[in-house]
Amino acid sequence: MSMRPSKRLVWIDSASRISLCCIVSGLCSVCCQCTQNYDHKEAERYIIESERQWAESVASGDTAVIQRILADDFVGVDPKGRHYGKSEMISDTRNAPKYFASNRLNDVKVRFYRGTAVAQGNESWQRHNGERGRFVWTDTWIRRNGRWQIVAAEDLIAPESAR
C-alpha cells in the first residue's frame, strides 16, 4: 500500500486552498471598504462647511449645495413633524428666499462613528417681516463611494425660552 496521496486528493486539496484564499481575500476586501480610512479633520471641515452652505441657501435659494450633500435616499423631518425627501428640499430651497432675509450657522458639533457622522447644530434666521428665530437640528452623514452625504435630518424651531 502506497503512502503517497492520489492525484485526485492533491487536486482537491489545492482547489480547497485556492477557494479558501479567494474567500479570505474577498472578506478582507469587504472589511476594508467598510472601514475605509479617511482624514477625520478634513471630513469634519467638509461637513461643517457644507452645513454652513446649506444654512445660507435658505436665504439665497441656491440649490447646488442641496443637490451635492443630500443623498438620493435622504429623508428629513421638518419642525411640524412632516417627512420630506431630497426633491422637496430642493423645491423648498428655491422658494425660501421669499420668506427668509437671512439664515446663518451659529454652531455645529460633529462626531464620527466609522463611516457615519452625526452633526448637531443651530442656525439663526430672520424673515423679511423682521421675525427672528433659531433652527436646531441633527443631520446624519454617511460616507458612500468616498463621498460624505446626509441621509437623515431632523429640524426644530427653538422655543423663545431656549434662544
C-alpha atoms as an extended CHARMM CRD file, in Angstrom:
* protein
*
       163  EXT
         1         1  MET       CA              0.0000000000        0.0000000000        0.0000000000  PROA      1               0.0000000000
         2         2  SER       CA              1.3620000000        3.4110000000       -1.0210000000  PROA      2               0.0000000000
         3         3  MET       CA              1.5340000000        6.2540000000        1.4790000000  PROA      3               0.0000000000
         4         4  ARG       CA              1.5240000000        8.7840000000       -1.3430000000  PROA      4               0.0000000000
         5         5  PRO       CA             -1.7870000000       10.7060000000       -1.8170000000  PROA      5               0.0000000000
         6         6  SER       CA             -3.6480000000       10.1360000000       -5.0370000000  PROA      6               0.0000000000
         7         7  LYS       CA             -3.6160000000       12.8380000000       -7.7160000000  PROA      7               0.0000000000
         8         8  ARG       CA             -7.3140000000       13.3630000000       -7.0960000000  PROA      8               0.0000000000
         9         9  LEU       CA             -6.7610000000       14.1470000000       -3.3970000000  PROA      9               0.0000000000
        10        10  VAL       CA             -3.8900000000       16.5240000000       -4.2340000000  PROA      10              0.0000000000
        11        11  TRP       CA             -6.1240000000       18.3440000000       -6.7350000000  PROA      11              0.0000000000
        12        12  ILE       CA             -8.9880000000       18.6210000000       -4.1910000000  PROA      12              0.0000000000
        13        13  ASP       CA             -6.5680000000       19.8710000000       -1.5410000000  PROA      13              0.0000000000
        14        14  SER       CA             -5.1920000000       22.5050000000       -3.9550000000  PROA      14              0.0000000000
        15        15  ALA       CA             -8.6900000000       23.5530000000       -5.0070000000  PROA      15              0.0000000000
        16        16  SER       CA             -9.7060000000       23.8980000000       -1.3520000000  PROA      16              0.0000000000
        17        17  ARG       CA             -6.7020000000       26.1010000000       -0.6350000000  PROA      17              0.0000000000
        18        18  ILE       CA             -7.4230000000       28.3020000000       -3.6330000000  PROA      18              0.0000000000
        19        19  SER       CA            -11.1010000000       28.5910000000       -2.6440000000  PROA      19              0.0000000000
        20        20  LEU       CA            -10.1640000000       29.4440000000        0.9250000000  PROA      20              0.0000000000
        21        21  CYS       CA             -7.7110000000       32.1110000000       -0.2610000000  PROA      21              0.0000000000
        22        22  CYS       CA            -10.3990000000       33.6310000000       -2.5180000000  PROA      22              0.0000000000
        23        23  ILE       CA            -12.9150000000       33.7130000000        0.3290000000  PROA      23              0.0000000000
        24        24  VAL       CA            -10.4340000000       35.2830000000        2.7620000000  PROA      24              0.0000000000
        25        25  SER       CA             -9.3440000000       37.8510000000        0.1570000000  PROA      25              0.0000000000
        26        26  GLY       CA            -12.9660000000       38.7390000000       -0.5580000000  PROA      26              0.0000000000
        27        27  LEU       CA            -13.7780000000       39.1740000000        3.1210000000  PROA      27              0.0000000000
        28        28  CYS       CA            -10.7110000000       41.3470000000        3.6550000000  PROA      28              0.0000000000
        29        29  SER       CA            -11.7080000000       43.4820000000        0.6850000000  PROA      29              0.0000000000
        30        30  VAL       CA            -15.2400000000       43.9600000000        2.0350000000  PROA      30              0.0000000000
        31        31  CYS       CA            -13.9580000000       44.7920000000        5.5200000000  PROA      31              0.0000000000
        32        32  CYS       CA            -11.5040000000       47.3330000000        4.1330000000  PROA      32              0.0000000000
        33        33  GLN       CA            -14.2410000000       49.0160000000        2.1010000000  PROA      33              0.0000000000
        34        34  CYS       CA            -16.4800000000       49.2790000000        5.1600000000  PROA      34              0.0000000000
        35        35  THR       CA            -13.7730000000       50.8710000000        7.2850000000  PROA      35              0.0000000000
        36        36  GLN       CA            -12.0420000000       52.9870000000        4.6560000000  PROA      36              0.0000000000
        37        37  ASN       CA             -9.5790000000       55.3160000000        6.2050000000  PROA      37              0.0000000000
        38        38  TYR       CA            -10.2830000000       58.9970000000        5.8830000000  PROA      38              0.0000000000
        39        39  ASP       CA             -8.9020000000       62.1160000000        7.4650000000  PROA      39              0.0000000000
        40        40  HSD       CA            -11.2950000000       62.9890000000       10.3230000000  PROA      40              0.0000000000
        41        41  LYS       CA            -10.1960000000       66.6260000000       10.3850000000  PROA      41              0.0000000000
        42        42  GLU       CA            -10.7390000000       67.0180000000        6.6410000000  PROA      42              0.0000000000
        43        43  ALA       CA            -14.1220000000       65.2640000000        6.8500000000  PROA      43              0.0000000000
        44        44  GLU       CA            -15.1400000000       67.4880000000        9.7620000000  PROA      44              0.0000000000
        45        45  ARG       CA            -14.1340000000       70.6270000000        7.8330000000  PROA      45              0.0000000000
        46        46  TYR       CA            -16.1200000000       69.4450000000        4.7960000000  PROA      46              0.0000000000
        47        47  ILE       CA            -19.2240000000       68.6650000000        6.8680000000  PROA      47              0.0000000000
        48        48  ILE       CA            -19.1250000000       71.9770000000        8.7640000000  PROA      48              0.0000000000
        49        49  GLU       CA            -18.6050000000       73.9640000000        5.5460000000  PROA      49              0.0000000000
        50        50  SER       CA            -21.4520000000       72.0630000000        3.8590000000  PROA      50              0.0000000000
        51        51  GLU       CA            -23.7380000000       72.7460000000        6.8300000000  PROA      51              0.0000000000
        52        52  ARG       CA            -22.8490000000       76.4620000000        6.5900000000  PROA      52              0.0000000000
        53        53  GLN       CA            -23.6500000000       76.4770000000        2.8680000000  PROA      53              0.0000000000
        54        54  TRP       CA            -26.9540000000       74.6890000000        3.4700000000  PROA      54              0.0000000000
        55        55  ALA       CA            -27.9210000000       77.2520000000        6.1260000000  PROA      55              0.0000000000
        56        56  GLU       CA            -27.1020000000       80.1520000000        3.8040000000  PROA      56              0.0000000000
        57        57  SER       CA            -29.0580000000       78.5660000000        0.9420000000  PROA      57              0.0000000000
        58        58  VAL       CA            -32.2730000000       79.2740000000        2.8890000000  PROA      58              0.0000000000
        59        59  ALA       CA            -31.8130000000       82.9810000000        2.1280000000  PROA      59              0.0000000000
        60        60  SER       CA            -30.0260000000       82.6550000000       -1.2300000000  PROA      60              0.0000000000
        61        61  GLY       CA            -32.1460000000       79.9420000000       -2.8670000000  PROA      61              0.0000000000
        62        62  ASP       CA            -29.0010000000       78.2040000000       -4.1620000000  PROA      62              0.0000000000
        63        63  THR       CA            -29.8820000000       74.5260000000       -4.6390000000  PROA      63              0.0000000000
        64        64  ALA       CA            -26.3990000000       73.3470000000       -5.7120000000  PROA      64              0.0000000000
        65        65  VAL       CA            -25.3590000000       72.5610000000       -2.1400000000  PROA      65              0.0000000000
        66        66  ILE       CA            -28.5840000000       70.5880000000       -1.5550000000  PROA      66              0.0000000000
        67        67  GLN       CA            -28.0360000000       68.5290000000       -4.6810000000  PROA      67              0.0000000000
        68        68  ARG       CA            -24.4580000000       67.8070000000       -3.6020000000  PROA      68              0.0000000000
        69        69  ILE       CA            -24.8560000000       66.9700000000        0.0800000000  PROA      69              0.0000000000
        70        70  LEU       CA            -28.2280000000       65.2030000000        0.2970000000  PROA      70              0.0000000000
        71        71  ALA       CA            -28.2120000000       61.5290000000       -0.6580000000  PROA      71              0.0000000000
        72        72  ASP       CA            -30.8180000000       60.4390000000       -3.1870000000  PROA      72              0.0000000000
        73        73  ASP       CA            -32.4700000000       58.3390000000       -0.4490000000  PROA      73              0.0000000000
        74        74  PHE       CA            -32.4250000000       61.2270000000        2.0600000000  PROA      74              0.0000000000
        75        75  VAL       CA            -35.3760000000       61.5990000000        4.4610000000  PROA      75              0.0000000000
        76        76  GLY       CA            -35.8590000000       64.6220000000        6.7050000000  PROA      76              0.0000000000
        77        77  VAL       CA            -38.3490000000       65.6210000000        9.3820000000  PROA      77              0.0000000000
        78        78  ASP       CA            -39.3920000000       69.2810000000        9.4290000000  PROA      78              0.0000000000
        79        79  PRO       CA            -40.3400000000       71.3150000000       12.5410000000  PROA      79              0.0000000000
        80        80  LYS       CA            -44.0060000000       70.3260000000       12.0890000000  PROA      80              0.0000000000
        81        81  GLY       CA            -43.1580000000       66.6120000000       12.0790000000  PROA      81              0.0000000000
        82        82  ARG       CA            -43.6260000000       66.0880000000        8.3330000000  PROA      82              0.0000000000
        83        83  HSD       CA            -41.2750000000       63.8870000000        6.3320000000  PROA      83              0.0000000000
        84        84  TYR       CA            -39.6290000000       65.2520000000        3.1990000000  PROA      84              0.0000000000
        85        85  GLY       CA            -37.1460000000       63.9960000000        0.6290000000  PROA      85              0.0000000000
        86        86  LYS       CA            -34.3720000000       65.4860000000       -1.4510000000  PROA      86              0.0000000000
        87        87  SER       CA            -36.6640000000       66.7520000000       -4.2220000000  PROA      87              0.0000000000
        88        88  GLU       CA            -38.9240000000       68.5420000000       -1.7110000000  PROA      88              0.0000000000
        89        89  MET       CA            -35.8780000000       70.1390000000       -0.0890000000  PROA      89              0.0000000000
        90        90  ILE       CA            -34.6510000000       71.3950000000       -3.4610000000  PROA      90              0.0000000000
        91        91  SER       CA            -38.0780000000       72.9020000000       -4.1820000000  PROA      91              0.0000000000
        92        92  ASP       CA            -38.3240000000       74.4670000000       -0.7060000000  PROA      92              0.0000000000
        93        93  THR       CA            -34.8350000000       75.9520000000       -1.0660000000  PROA      93              0.0000000000
        94        94  ARG       CA            -35.7970000000       77.6510000000       -4.3250000000  PROA      94              0.0000000000
        95        95  ASN       CA            -38.8070000000       79.2570000000       -2.5960000000  PROA      95              0.0000000000
        96        96  ALA       CA            -37.2370000000       80.0400000000        0.8010000000  PROA      96              0.0000000000
        97        97  PRO       CA            -35.8170000000       83.4810000000       -0.1520000000  PROA      97              0.0000000000
        98        98  LYS       CA            -39.4080000000       84.7280000000       -0.4710000000  PROA      98              0.0000000000
        99        99  TYR       CA            -39.6870000000       84.2960000000        3.2890000000  PROA      99              0.0000000000
       100       100  PHE       CA            -36.1500000000       84.4460000000        4.7310000000  PROA      100             0.0000000000
       101       101  ALA       CA            -33.9110000000       87.5160000000        4.6090000000  PROA      101             0.0000000000
       102       102  SER       CA            -31.0170000000       85.6890000000        6.2800000000  PROA      102             0.0000000000
       103       103  ASN       CA            -30.0090000000       82.4140000000        7.8620000000  PROA      103             0.0000000000
       104       104  ARG       CA            -26.5920000000       81.7730000000        9.3540000000  PROA      104             0.0000000000
       105       105  LEU       CA            -24.9170000000       78.8290000000       11.0350000000  PROA      105             0.0000000000
       106       106  ASN       CA            -24.1080000000       79.5200000000       14.6900000000  PROA      106             0.0000000000
       107       107  ASP       CA            -22.6300000000       76.2830000000       15.8900000000  PROA      107             0.0000000000
       108       108  VAL       CA            -22.1300000000       72.6870000000       14.8040000000  PROA      108             0.0000000000
       109       109  LYS       CA            -20.5570000000       69.6850000000       16.5250000000  PROA      109             0.0000000000
       110       110  VAL       CA            -19.5710000000       66.6140000000       14.5130000000  PROA      110             0.0000000000
       111       111  ARG       CA            -18.9780000000       63.1390000000       15.9390000000  PROA      111             0.0000000000
       112       112  PHE       CA            -17.7430000000       60.1740000000       13.9140000000  PROA      112             0.0000000000
       113       113  TYR       CA            -18.6640000000       56.5050000000       14.1680000000  PROA      113             0.0000000000
       114       114  ARG       CA            -16.6350000000       54.7330000000       11.4620000000  PROA      114             0.0000000000
       115       115  GLY       CA            -18.3250000000       55.6280000000        8.1510000000  PROA      115             0.0000000000
       116       116  THR       CA            -21.0670000000       57.6580000000        9.8470000000  PROA      116             0.0000000000
       117       117  ALA       CA            -21.0210000000       61.1910000000       11.2260000000  PROA      117             0.0000000000
       118       118  VAL       CA            -23.6490000000       62.9130000000       13.3360000000  PROA      118             0.0000000000
       119       119  ALA       CA            -23.7300000000       66.7000000000       13.0430000000  PROA      119             0.0000000000
       120       120  GLN       CA            -25.7650000000       68.6890000000       15.5690000000  PROA      120             0.0000000000
       121       121  GLY       CA            -26.0750000000       72.4270000000       15.3820000000  PROA      121             0.0000000000
       122       122  ASN       CA            -28.1860000000       75.5340000000       15.2470000000  PROA      122             0.0000000000
       123       123  GLU       CA            -28.8180000000       78.4810000000       12.9460000000  PROA      123             0.0000000000
       124       124  SER       CA            -30.2250000000       81.9710000000       13.4220000000  PROA      124             0.0000000000
       125       125  TRP       CA            -32.7120000000       83.2360000000       10.8690000000  PROA      125             0.0000000000
       126       126  GLN       CA            -34.6380000000       86.3800000000       10.1140000000  PROA      126             0.0000000000
       127       127  ARG       CA            -37.7130000000       86.6820000000        7.9440000000  PROA      127             0.0000000000
       128       128  HSD       CA            -38.4480000000       89.6690000000        5.7130000000  PROA      128             0.0000000000
       129       129  ASN       CA            -41.1270000000       90.8090000000        8.1940000000  PROA      129             0.0000000000
       130       130  GLY       CA            -38.4790000000       91.1210000000       10.9380000000  PROA      130             0.0000000000
       131       131  GLU       CA            -39.3940000000       87.9250000000       12.8020000000  PROA      131             0.0000000000
       132       132  ARG       CA            -36.3230000000       86.1490000000       14.1650000000  PROA      132             0.0000000000
       133       133  GLY       CA            -35.7440000000       82.6060000000       15.3140000000  PROA      133             0.0000000000
       134       134  ARG       CA            -33.3780000000       79.7130000000       15.6190000000  PROA      134             0.0000000000
       135       135  PHE       CA            -33.3500000000       76.2830000000       13.9880000000  PROA      135             0.0000000000
       136       136  VAL       CA            -31.8500000000       73.4130000000       15.9970000000  PROA      136             0.0000000000
       137       137  TRP       CA            -31.0700000000       70.2630000000       14.0410000000  PROA      137             0.0000000000
       138       138  THR       CA            -29.3920000000       66.8730000000       13.8000000000  PROA      138             0.0000000000
       139       139  ASP       CA            -28.0400000000       65.5860000000       10.4780000000  PROA      139             0.0000000000
       140       140  THR       CA            -26.7850000000       62.0520000000        9.8980000000  PROA      140             0.0000000000
       141       141  TRP       CA            -23.9990000000       61.8000000000        7.3440000000  PROA      141             0.0000000000
       142       142  ILE       CA            -22.6260000000       58.6060000000        5.8300000000  PROA      142             0.0000000000
       143       143  ARG       CA            -19.6170000000       58.0020000000        3.6520000000  PROA      143             0.0000000000
       144       144  ARG       CA            -20.5860000000       56.2720000000        0.3890000000  PROA      144             0.0000000000
       145       145  ASN       CA            -18.2420000000       55.7250000000       -2.5130000000  PROA      145             0.0000000000
       146       146  GLY       CA            -15.7490000000       58.1300000000       -0.9560000000  PROA      146             0.0000000000
       147       147  ARG       CA            -18.3050000000       60.9560000000       -0.5150000000  PROA      147             0.0000000000
       148       148  TRP       CA            -19.9610000000       62.2840000000        2.6260000000  PROA      148             0.0000000000
       149       149  GLN       CA            -23.7200000000       62.7860000000        2.2280000000  PROA      149             0.0000000000
       150       150  ILE       CA            -26.6770000000       63.4040000000        4.5250000000  PROA      150             0.0000000000
       151       151  VAL       CA            -29.1590000000       60.5220000000        4.7100000000  PROA      151             0.0000000000
       152       152  ALA       CA            -31.3610000000       61.8440000000        7.5270000000  PROA      152             0.0000000000
       153       153  ALA       CA            -32.1420000000       65.1820000000        9.1630000000  PROA      153             0.0000000000
       154       154  GLU       CA            -34.4410000000       66.4220000000       11.8870000000  PROA      154             0.0000000000
       155       155  ASP       CA            -35.1300000000       70.1040000000       12.4290000000  PROA      155             0.0000000000
       156       156  LEU       CA            -37.0000000000       72.0810000000       15.0300000000  PROA      156             0.0000000000
       157       157  ILE       CA            -37.5750000000       75.7190000000       15.7870000000  PROA      157             0.0000000000
       158       158  ALA       CA            -36.1810000000       76.5030000000       19.2240000000  PROA      158             0.0000000000
       159       159  PRO       CA            -38.7670000000       77.9060000000       21.6450000000  PROA      159             0.0000000000
       160       160  GLU       CA            -38.3160000000       81.5080000000       22.7850000000  PROA      160             0.0000000000
       161       161  SER       CA            -37.0200000000       80.3930000000       26.1870000000  PROA      161             0.0000000000
       162       162  ALA       CA            -34.1560000000       78.4600000000       24.5630000000  PROA      162             0.0000000000
       163       163  ARG       CA            -32.9740000000       81.3340000000       22.3880000000  PROA      163             0.0000000000
